């Protein structure tokens, strides 16, 4: 009895442990299986990328002071960041990869770039 491809159910030729008849069927099958988790990850990565791009565009010198309104006008989403750094003095920096921000008084933010 010949094994059949998990995707298209065509007979498989070749090695005994093959599960798919071609790379196309293997990719199609795996894309279907992982669709839900990939969409979540893709959406989060897109949001992180947009946040990073905005911080990079505003913070060209490595250290910049900016208003919350300016970040929100650029559709910055404060819910998405990659890490948090707390200093000994109690300041909390939020980072998106190497671009970070610190909440200051009066709706101001200090943007910094980690070197």
Buried (B, 14 or more C-beta within 10 A) or exposed (E): EEBBBBBEEEEBEEEEEEBBBEEEBBEBBBEEEEEEEEEEEEEEEEBBEBBBEBBBEBBEEEEBEBEBEBBEEBEBEEEBBBEEEEEEEEEEBBBBBEBBBBBBEEEEBBBBBEE
